[in-house]
Amino acid sequence: MTSSADSTLRRVVGRGSDVAVRARRRAARLRALHRADVSVPSEVSLTSDGDVVAAVPVVPGTDMTALSMQRPPLTAGECAWLGRQLAAAVGGMHQGGLVHGDVAPGNILIRADAIVLLDCLAVVREDERGTPGFRAPERMAGDLCEASDVYSIGAVLRWAARDADVEAVRKVTRLMVDPDPERRPAAAEIPEHLGQLGASTAIAPLGDANVATALRSTARLRTERTTAGRWWRARAWAIRGGSVTAAIAAVAAVAVWWGADTSQSASAREPVAAPRVLAGKPAWSDTSAGAATARQAATVLTQTRFQALDAGDGPLLRTTVSGDDETAVAVRELADRLDAGEVTFSGLQGQVLNATVIESAPQAATVAVSYETTAHSVTVGELAQHVAATAETVVLDLELSSRGWTVVRVLPRP
């Protein structure tokens, strides 16, 4: 929430006195950088309930997730500009002995002729793992180094590029996203790698948006953390009688898009770039790119579902659907159970492999989505069931309204 003067955003960054100590030390080191492109908390406090709260000054601008749903993907020149801006900000942190740890669209604020890195305190949590699709491979093992930020910059640029320029962007970022941290360039070397993209073109921000608005719109899709750190999900709930097994099985079946019957062993395929996150606003819907926007929306909605389930976030899960079809009814019922703490998911990660538009209109689309999910567990009450890794394809009927894109029904596969 913001202060009464709407000049400060207060956000819980963790819990406990140890986290508070680390957050205060890191905030002091961030202030010592004296950089306008790095967000610095003005205060870190520990509440009587044990929450560690950071006060961050509101900065005018629009984050990349909100921006991506209001305009076309970036040109090569805009990617070059963004990459150089990120390299400068991250490089400045590295020179000060700091690593950001979560360079992702929701943490990149676009201003007039500049960017600002947000969420610079995230790594004070020991369970912090970064944003799926943008984090370096070593982050899942709990490792963090300067090369991790370089990987994330490369992933962001690949995600942001328009279709016409994506191959060029992939080429110049090849070493940046190398699985081996030792092979990645330093942040200071990134501008040289981006030279092949041509002259930089600054990304124009949107209207009078500010970071408080941007953070409110994307706060539900923040970084992923390990199960041990999910203290907010430790809710007691009891279930009686012989319905336990059936309840677990029913919940496990909807961990993916509503019981598609195409399960098979997950194959070793290269995942696509992480999707743009819906920001609760209409997607950019110029008819010349309608199909591309629908494809992105289907990818976003599917990835959002995975994140909502694993985070136990009922409100976020509800944002993926609309209407009264059985699909939407099933999702809302599951969201209610997440809210009540009756159901929890642990270890669920999903990666969209492909999204193909079958039919597209200005306000609707039908999209086939293929994805993989990791092995995970579903807990109902005190009993848990293991769910094997799967690879599936579903067909989603989408609708565009003032809320943005939502799923209205799941169709049989063609």
Secondary structure, 3 states (H helix, E strand, C coil): CECCCCCEEEEEEEECHHHHHHHHHHHHHHHHHCCCCECCCCEEEECCCCEEEEEEECCECEEHHHHHCCCCCECHHHHHHHHHHHHHHHHHHHHCCCCCCCCCHHHEEEECCEEEECCCCHHHCCCECCCCCCCCHHHHHCCCCHHHHHHHHHHHHHHHECHHHHHHHHHHCCCCCCCCHHHCCCHHHHHHHHHHHCCCCCCCCCCCCEHHHHHHHHHHHCCCECHHHCHHHCCCCCCCCCHHHHHHHHHHHCCCCCCCCCCCCCCCCCCCCCCCCCCCCCCCCCHHHHHHHHHHHHHHHHHHHHHHHHHCCHHHHHCCECCCCHHHHHHHHHHHHHHCCCEEEECCCEEEEEEEEEEEECCEEEEEEEEEECCEEEEECCEEEEECCEEEEEEEEEEEECCEEEEEEEECCC
